[in-house]
Amino acid sequence: MRKLQGILVMLMACLLATTAYATSSSAVTYEEKTVDGITMKVVIVDQTNPNIETKVVLEDSTLGTTDSFYDIVAEQDAVVSINGNFFTAYDTYKEPIGNLMSEGEMLYSSAGMPNFGVTTDGELLFGIPGYFIYLTFENSGQSFLAYDVNLVGQYDGLLRLYTAAYGSSVNITTAGTVYVFQNDVFTGSQAVSAGTTVTIPSNGMVLFQYQGAESWAYPVNVDSYIGKTVDVSYFLKTGDSDTVAEFEGKTLESILSGNVYLVKNGAVLADMVYGSEGSSDSRWTESAARTAIGQLVDGRLVMVSTASATLKGLASAMVSLGCTEAINLDGGASRAMAVDGTVVVPAGRELTVTFHVYDTGAVTVPVVEEEPVIEEPVALHPFTDVVEGSYYEDAVVWALETGVTTGMTDTTFVPADSCTRGQVVTFLWRACGEPAPAITENPFTDVDASSPYYTAILWAVGEGITTGATETTFEPSTVCTTGQVLTFLYRANGAPEVGDSDWATQYPNRYFTDALAWAGNAGLLSAVTESINPDGDSPRAYVVTYLYANAGSPVVG
């Protein structure tokens, strides 16, 4: 009897840990739940429903471009939207990592990463595929060969295809030959050397072949094919047997790449990272914000977003959800999710690749009408992107009223945008009443007297709140982590002694350990309702909430 009661208690706990929300699609469910101790947002899609369509979206259809997740969601008008591939977020050129296909066209190909694919009939595929690209002339059997698509740079031994998704031109870095196509028609070729810039037709593509390429890489008597049409096709390279079994002969509509293969054949993949190779990289072994995509045992698509999980914990939770396959997509500040046009997980940075689910037969979720209000309430702030009732709304109003900060525009606060070091010390300086600096000599070569952060930085240095990134640089434009924000605040409060703290136990012997413990004991961390990652970027919503809580959370309005 006691055993039965224990089972019932466990079942009730599972039920109580789940909150379900209505969506506009009968083929899509959305829940917030706790699985294996991990709190997550879970979307399940029956992609075989005839009204369901899925699509990988490359921002502006051009590699290297980004946009805010809010703008992407508004433009796509999808039932579900999530972030996609990892990408070089900290580089000027935002290059995706792994394979990327949209509407049957390979926009970027780089083998070796775990992939998620959707066929034209809605079948889900998981594996680690690589592709050759063939440009074959009709009724001839003669082809050009490319090893990959739209990667930056060239070298000896390379056969690389560039499409309009790369941009309007490509810079050549080694000698070779380029072949030009417009509307799939071969228009000619030219020899190129390092330093040459080649135009990519907006309706075509350019194929680079290294100097001395083997004859099998291009047609015999190639100039005789000028004016003739090619068919572009993708052929699976030799890979592991599971990938070949999954992808061979399938017509794909979409491909996303992850960085970690979490679940394979219904079990946690032992070494997980990069599909078959283990890794001790702390980015993959520590808790962090993460996005995952997988397939349930009944074949349905599942998408998961969590503010904090280890990869092993996330893999275990995906198995508990019923996944037979799952991979990890980009996370951290890239983690993002929207349901029915409402952003439920805001991204901490602009994104370049996203994945969307549409329902052509979706209906509007009914809204219960309230009796009309005679007087309109007075708006406490002008920002359309500050969610009413959110944990950070009062903090934003307080920051606006006290002059700590304004919005990014007249009507947007952009709560998910990361703060820079210069912005954080300026917010803190203003929150402290804009005191005069104790020092007058500027020790930093990268902080000019004309900088809007100049006085705040001198004040912070003079008060011992920060010493700079180095002895001579402050790096005001570098994104500030949560650990740094809390350390600034802790020192601004005189670096008081801290008592016992679970936070100190969880993050021992780090530069921010005492600050984190102090912030936890002082109630600053509990003011933010999402999980805290001290090593992660700190969004604007977090920063103003910490400052507001530190000020005693005064009544606003």
N, C-alpha and C positions, 0 to 999 in steps of 0.2 A: 504493500500500500504506500509506504513511504517513497519507494522508488517511483511509483506512478505519480505521486504528488510532485516529486522532484522534476519529473519529465514535464508535467503540466506547468510548473513554475518556469522552466526553461522556455517552453513554447510561448507562454504569456510574455516573457521578457523579449522574445524575438518579435512578437506582435506589437508590443508597446514601443519597440525601437524603430518601427516603420511608420512613416507618414506618406500617404498616397495623395497625388494631386491629379485633377482632371486635365486632359489635353484636348486639343481640337480634333485629334485623329483617333479613331477606334483601333488603329493598328499600333499605337504608341502609348506606352505607360511611363509615368515618371514618379519616382519615389525618393524620399530621403530615408535612409536606414542605416543601422549599424550592423556590420557583418564581421565576425571574428575580431570584434573590438575596434573596427575601423568605421568611422562615420563617413558616409558617402552619398552622393547623389547618383541615382541609377536610372537610366533610360533604356527601355527594351522596345525593340521595333520588329514587327513582322514584315520584313522587307519583301516577302512573297505576295503580300496584298497588292492587287493590281493598281491601286491608287498611289502606292508608295514609290517614290523616286529618291535616289541618293546621288550626291555629287561632291566631288572634291573641287574646291575653289582656290585658285591662285590669285591673290590680290592683283587687281587691274590686269589680269592675264599676263603679267610680266614678272619674271624672276627678279628678286632683289627689292621689290616694293612691299610696303606694309600699310596697314590702316588700323584704326581702333576697332576692337571687337564690337563695340556698340554700333558703329557705322556699318560694319560687315553684316551684322544681324539685321539691321534695318533694311539693308539693300537686298538681302537674300529672301526675307519673308518666309523662313522655313519653320517646320514644326520643331525641329531640333538642330542645334548648331554646336560644334565643339572645335577645339583647336586640333591641328594636325601634326605634320612632321616637326621634328627638331630642326633648328636652323641656326645660322651663325648670328645670333641675336646681338652680340656685342661688336660685330664688325660693321663697317660702313655699308658693305654690300651684304644684304641679308639672304645668304644662299641656303636653300633647303639641304637636308641631309637624307640620303637614300633615294629610292624610286618615288616618282610622283607622276600619276596619270589622271587626266580629267577628260571625260566624254570620249574615251577611247584613244586619246592622243597622249603619248609620253612627253611630258613637259620637262622632265629632268630624270636622268637615270644614273644611279651609282649603286652598284650591287654590294651585298654583304650585310645588309640590315634586315631585320624581320619585317615582313610586309603584310598588310591587310588589303585584300582585293575584293571587288564586287564585279561579277560577270554581268553581261547584258540581260540575263534572265533572273538576276537577284541572288545568285549563289555566292556565298561568302567563302573566301580562300585565305589561308594563312601559310606562310612559308618564307624562304629566303631566296627569292628568284633573282637572276640576272638576265639581261636580254641583249641579243644582237639586233640591230636594226637593218633591214634590207629595203633598198629602193629599187624595185624590179620593173623593168620596162615591159609593157604589155605584149603578150604573144611572142616573147623573145627568149625568155629564160635568162637574160643578161641582167646583172644587178650591181649596184654599189653596196658596199658594206660599211656600217658604222658600229663602233664598240659601245658608244654611249651618246647621251643627248645633253647639250647645253651646260656642260661643265666649263669652268673658267680655265683658260690657258690651253696650250698644246705642247707636244713634245715628240721626239722621234719614236716611231712605232705606233703613232696614234691615228685612229680613224674616228672622227667626232662630228656629229650632226648638230647644227645650230638652227633653231626655228625662231619665229617671231616672238615666242615667249622669252627668249634671251634678251631681246631688245632690238634696236634698229641697226646695230652694227656689232662686229666682233673684232677685237684686237688680236692680231696674229703674233705669236711669241716664238715660232720656229718655222723654218722654211718648209714649204710643201705646195700643194695644189688645192684650190677650192673649186667646187662644182656648184653652180647656182641653179635654183629651181623656182619657178613662179607658177602658182596654181597647179603644182605637181608636174609641170612641164620643164624639162631640162633645157636651159637657155644658153649654157656655155661654161667654160672653165678658164682659170687663170693661175699662173704660177705666182706664189706669194713668198715674202721673206719676213723675218722678224721686224716688227714695227709697222707693218701694213695694217690699215683698217679696212675691213670689208663690210659693205652694206648688206644687211639681211632684208630681203623684200618683205613688206608687210603681209603679203599674201603667199609667202614662199619659205625657202630654207636654203642653207648653205652647208655643204659637206666639206670638211677639211680632211685631207689625206697627207700624211707625212711624205717628205721627199724620198723617193725610191720605194714607194709602197709596192707590195707584191701585186702581180697582175690579176690575181683572183679577187682583189678588192674593188675592181672596177671593170666595166664591160670592155670587150675587145673592140678596137676601132671606136673609141668612146665618142669622138666628134660626130660620128655618123648618126648618133642618137639625139643630136640637138633638135629640138622641136617635138620630141616624143614624150609621152606621159609615163610617169612612174607610179607604182602602187607602194605605199609605205606599210611595212608589216614588221611584227616583233616576234623573234624566235627565242625560245627559252634556252639559255646556256646550260651546259651540264651542271647539275647541282645535286644536293642530297636527295635521296630517293623519295622522301616525304614531299619535298617541294615539287619534284617532277610529277609525282602522282596527283598533287593538288592542282598545279597550274598548266600542265601539258595539255595542249589542244583546247584550252578555254579562251573564249572571247571576252576580254576584260573591258569594263567601262571605267573603273576607277582603281587607283592604287595609292595607298598611304604607306609611309615607312615609320616604324618605331625605332627604338634603340635596344629594347629588351624583349625577348620572347619569354612571357610569363608562364603560360599554360600550354601544354601540348598533349593531345590525346587524353584530355581530362585530368591530367596530373601536373603539379608544379614542376616546371623544368628545372632540373637540379642546378645547372650552372647559369642559367637564365640570360646572362649578358651577351649581346651580340649573337644570340642564337645558339652557338656551340662553344664559345670561348668564355671561360670564367674571368672575373675582374674583381680587383680589390679597391677600385676607385670609390672614394667615400661618397661621391655624388649618387652612387647607386646603392650603397649599403646603409645610408642614414635615412631617417624620416624626412620626407619632403612632400610638397604638394604635387599630385600626380593625376594624369589622365590615362585611362586604359580603354581598349576596345576589344571585344571578343565575340564568341559565338556560343549560344547555349546548346544544350544537348538536343533540344527540339529544333535547332537550326536558326533560331531568331538572333538578331543582332543586339548586343548589349554594349552600352557606353557608360563609363563610370568616371566620376570626378571626386577626388578626396583631397582635403586640405593637408593631410599628414599621414604618411604610411611609408614603411620600408618596402622595397621591391618584393622581398620574400613575403611580407605580410599582405601586400596587395595581391600577389599571385595566389596565396592561400584563400583570400576573400573571393577572388574570381572563381576559384574551384567551388567554394561554398555557394556561390550564386548559381552554379550549375554550368559553368563554362567548360567546353571541351578544348577551346583554343582561345588565346588572348595574348596581346602584345601591349607594351607600354608606349604611349605617345609622348609628345613633349609635355613637360610639367613646369613646376616652379612658377615663375611670373607669366609663363605662356598658358597655364591652365585656364580654360574658359569653357563655359557651357551656357546655352540659352534654350529656353523651352517656350514655344509659341510667341517668339519675339521678345520675351522678358529675359534679361540677362540674370541668371541665377548664380553664376560664378564669373565675376569680372576678371578679365586678363590684366596682368600688371604691366604689360607692354603691348605695343602694336604687333600684329600678327601678319604672317605672309601666306600661310596655308591653313585652310579650315575645311571641315567636313560637315555636310548638311543633309537633312532628311526632309523631304517634302511629301505632302499628301494632297493630291489633286482633287480629292473629294472631301477635304477637311471642312468642318463646320466651326463657326465661332462658338467658343465656350460661353454658355449663357451667363449673363450677369444679372443678379437680382437688383431691380431698380429700387432706389430709396425715394422717399418723399422729398420733393424739392426743398432745398434750404433757402430761407428768405434772404439771409445775409451770407455773402461769400466770405470765408475766413481770410484774414489778412495773411498773405504769404510771408514767411519768415526769411526766405531766401529766394533768389531768382533762378536757381539751378534746376534744369529739367532732368539732369542725370543723378540727382541725389534722391535715393529711394525713400519715400515717406515711411517713417517708423523704423528706419534702419538704425543700427547701433551707432552710426557715425553722424546722423542727421543733426542732433543737437550740437555736436562738436563743430560741425561745419558752420552752423548759425553763430555759435560762440566765436569762432575764428573770424568770421565776417564782421561781427559786431565789435570785436576788440581790435581789429586791424591786424591780426596775426597773419592772415593771408586772404586773398580774394580768389576768384575763380580763374580758370584758364582762359575763359572768355566771359562775356557778360552773362551768358545763360548756361554755361557748363562749368562744373567743378572738376570733373574727370577723377572721381575718387580712386580708380584703379591704377592711375598713372604712378610710376615710381618717383620718389623724391631724390634729388641730388644732395650731396653734402652741403653745398652752398645754400640750397633752399632750407634744409633742416635747421642749420645754425641760425639762419635769418628768422625763421618761424619762432625758434626758441628765444632769440634776442628780443623780438617784439613781444612775446608772451611775458617776458621779464620786465617790460616797460621801456625797452630801448635805452639801457644805461650807456653812459660814455665808456669807451674802452680804457682799461688801465695801462695800456701800452700805446705808443704812437708809431713805433717803427714796425714796418711790415716785413716779416721774415720770408714771405713767399713770392717767388718769381712768377707764379701763374695767377696771382690775384692783383689786378690793377686797381688803382685808386678810383677809377671810374666804374668799377664793378658794383652792381646793386647789393652784393654780399660783403663789400669791403669792411664797413664798420662792424657788422655782426661777426665777421671772422676775427677781426682784431680783438673784439670784446671776448669771444670764446677762447682765444689763445691766452689773453690776459687773465682770465678767470680759471685757467687750467682745465677747461671743458674739453679742449682738443689740443693736440700738438701738431696737427697736420698729417698728411700722408707720409711725407718725409720731412727732413729738417728745412728744406727749401721749397717744398710744394704742398699745396693744400688739396688740389684736385677738386675744385668746386663743382665740376660738371659730372663727376663720377657718381653713379647711383649709390644711395645710402642703404645699407642693410638694416634690418630691425635691431640687430645687436648693437650697431653703431648708434642708432637713434636713442635707444634706451641707455647706452653708456653716456651720451651727451647729457641726457636728462638727469641721470644719477649723479654725475659730477656737478651739474648745475644746482642740485639740491644739497651739495656739500659732501657727497660720497659717504652717507651715514653707514654705520655698522648694520649688518643684516643678520637676522636670525635663521633658524632652520627653514629650508625651502626645498620642495620637490624639484624646482627648476634648477637649483644649484647641484642637486644630485644627478639630474638628467644631463646637465652640461658642465661638468667639473673642469676646473683649470683652464678656462677660456678667458680671454680678455673681458668678456661681457658677463661672466658668471655672477659676480656680485650685483651688477646692474640688473640682470634678469631676475635674480632672487628678490632684490628690492622692489622692482616693478610688480612682481607677482604678489608680494606681501602688501604693497600699497594699493592694490586693486587696479593698476593700470592695464595689466594683461587681460583681466576678466572683462574689461570694458570693450574689448574687441572680441566679437563672437565667433571669429574664425580661428583655426589653429595657428599657433605662432611658430615660425621658423626663424630663429635668430640669424641664420646665415643667408636668408632669402631677402630679396628686395622689399623695401617698406613702402607700400602704397600711400598716397596722400590721405586716404581715409584713416589708415592706421596712425599716421603721424599726428593729425589734428585730434584724434581720439585720445592718444597718450597725453598730449598737452592739455586737453580739456579735463581729463581725469586728474592730472597733476595739479590743475588749478582748483580742484574741488568740485568739479561738475556743477557750476552755478546754473541757476534757472535762466533760460534764454527767452527772448521774445518780448 
